[in-house]
Amino acid sequence: ALEPWLKRVVEQILEQTPEPHPHVELVCLPGVPDLRMDEVLMRQALGNLVQNAIEAMPAGGHLVLTAGVRPPLGRRREVDLKVSDTGAGIPKARLDKIFLPFYTTKSKGTGLGLALVHKIVLLHNGKIEVESREDKGTTFRIYLPIT
């Protein structure tokens, strides 16, 4: 099932993260089916988004993971996975570059994190979108097809 899986991903990241930890909320809406996915790759993708969210909130903050079903688009049905933080946000000028390989704003970043997340989502025939407001936070949404 999706909920315990999501919980494990978050717990694994938090174990490797120094305090203060953000307040974490996990919301699994009713009716979310199990996904056919490569669990190792997807854990890597989601773990990366969670890690980024936590790093964007060095003083602690609020991290919300939501799993729901997107309203159907024609015949395509999708699960909507959302990772939201109350961190620093991403400047508008950088938003369209964040999925490019080797693009990073971190002093020790390789710039491969989000490029890899993007690739993994595409491999699953999904889509990833980002919304961000500076000083308000960032939300990543992953849409994965229900087979």
C-alpha positions as CSV (number, residue, x, y, z in Angstrom):
1,A,0.0,0.0,0.0
2,L,1.1,3.6,-0.7
3,E,0.8,5.1,2.8
4,P,3.2,2.8,4.7
5,W,5.6,3.1,1.8
6,L,5.5,6.9,1.9
7,K,6.0,6.8,5.6
8,R,9.1,4.7,5.3
9,V,10.6,7.0,2.7
10,V,10.2,10.0,5.0
11,E,11.4,8.2,8.1
12,Q,14.6,7.0,6.2
13,I,15.4,10.6,5.2
14,L,14.7,12.0,8.7
15,E,17.0,9.4,10.3
16,Q,19.9,10.9,8.3
17,T,19.0,14.5,9.0
18,P,20.3,16.6,11.8
19,E,17.7,18.3,14.1
20,P,15.6,20.4,14.1
21,H,13.2,18.3,12.0
22,P,10.2,19.8,10.3
23,H,6.8,18.9,11.4
24,V,5.8,16.1,9.0
25,E,2.2,15.5,7.9
26,L,1.3,12.5,5.7
27,V,-2.1,12.6,4.1
28,C,-3.3,9.6,2.1
29,L,-6.7,10.4,0.6
30,P,-9.3,7.6,0.2
31,G,-9.4,5.7,-3.0
32,V,-5.7,5.9,-3.9
33,P,-4.9,2.6,-5.6
34,D,-1.6,0.8,-5.4
35,L,0.8,1.8,-8.1
36,R,2.8,-0.4,-10.3
37,M,6.2,1.1,-10.0
38,D,9.9,0.4,-9.5
39,E,10.0,0.9,-5.8
40,V,13.7,1.4,-5.6
41,L,13.7,4.1,-8.2
42,M,10.6,5.8,-6.9
43,R,11.9,5.7,-3.4
44,Q,15.0,7.5,-4.7
45,A,12.9,10.1,-6.5
46,L,10.6,10.8,-3.6
47,G,13.4,10.7,-1.1
48,N,15.2,13.3,-3.1
49,L,12.2,15.6,-3.0
50,V,11.8,15.1,0.7
51,Q,15.5,15.7,1.3
52,N,15.4,19.0,-0.7
53,A,12.3,20.1,1.2
54,I,14.0,19.4,4.6
55,E,17.1,21.3,3.4
56,A,15.0,24.3,2.4
57,M,13.8,24.5,6.1
58,P,17.0,24.5,8.1
59,A,15.2,25.9,11.2
60,G,12.4,23.3,10.9
61,G,9.1,24.0,9.3
62,H,6.2,22.1,7.9
63,L,6.5,19.2,5.4
64,V,3.3,17.8,3.9
65,L,3.1,14.7,1.7
66,T,-0.3,14.1,0.1
67,A,-1.4,11.2,-2.1
68,G,-4.6,11.5,-3.9
69,V,-6.3,10.7,-7.2
70,R,-6.3,13.4,-9.9
71,P,-9.7,14.0,-11.6
72,P,-9.5,11.8,-14.8
73,L,-8.2,13.4,-18.0
74,G,-10.2,11.5,-20.7
75,R,-9.3,7.9,-20.1
76,R,-6.1,8.6,-18.3
77,R,-6.3,8.2,-14.5
78,E,-3.5,9.4,-12.3
79,V,-2.3,9.4,-8.8
80,D,-1.2,12.8,-7.5
81,L,1.7,12.8,-5.1
82,K,2.4,16.1,-3.5
83,V,5.5,17.2,-1.5
84,S,5.0,20.6,0.1
85,D,7.4,22.6,2.3
86,T,7.3,25.9,4.0
87,G,11.0,26.6,3.1
88,A,12.8,29.4,1.3
89,G,11.2,28.8,-2.1
90,I,12.8,28.9,-5.5
91,P,13.2,32.2,-7.4
92,K,11.0,32.4,-10.4
93,A,14.0,32.8,-12.8
94,R,15.3,29.5,-11.7
95,L,12.1,27.5,-11.7
96,D,12.3,26.4,-15.4
97,K,15.9,25.3,-15.0
98,I,15.7,23.1,-11.9
99,F,15.2,19.8,-13.7
100,L,18.2,20.4,-16.0
101,P,21.2,18.1,-15.2
102,F,24.1,19.9,-13.4
103,Y,22.0,22.9,-12.5
104,T,22.3,23.6,-8.8
105,T,21.9,26.5,-6.4
106,K,23.6,24.5,-3.5
107,S,27.2,25.0,-2.6
108,K,27.8,21.3,-2.4
109,G,25.1,20.2,-4.9
110,T,25.8,18.2,-8.0
111,G,22.7,19.4,-9.8
112,L,21.7,15.8,-10.5
113,G,19.1,15.4,-7.9
114,L,16.1,16.9,-9.6
115,A,17.3,15.8,-13.0
116,L,17.2,12.3,-11.7
117,V,13.8,12.7,-10.1
118,H,12.5,14.0,-13.4
119,K,14.0,11.1,-15.3
120,I,12.5,8.5,-12.9
121,V,9.1,10.1,-13.2
122,L,9.2,10.0,-17.0
123,L,10.3,6.4,-16.9
124,H,7.1,5.7,-15.0
125,N,5.1,7.5,-17.8
126,G,4.4,10.3,-15.3
127,K,4.8,14.0,-15.1
128,I,6.3,16.3,-12.5
129,E,5.4,19.9,-11.8
130,V,6.6,22.5,-9.4
131,E,5.1,25.6,-7.8
132,S,7.1,27.9,-5.6
133,R,6.9,31.2,-3.9
134,E,10.0,32.8,-2.4
135,D,9.9,32.8,1.4
136,K,6.6,30.8,1.3
137,G,7.7,27.4,0.2
138,T,7.6,24.9,-2.7
139,T,5.3,22.2,-3.8
140,F,6.3,19.4,-6.1
141,R,3.6,17.3,-7.7
142,I,4.2,13.9,-9.3
143,Y,1.4,12.5,-11.5
144,L,1.7,8.8,-12.1
145,P,-0.7,6.8,-14.3
146,I,-3.0,4.3,-12.7
147,T,-2.7,1.1,-14.7
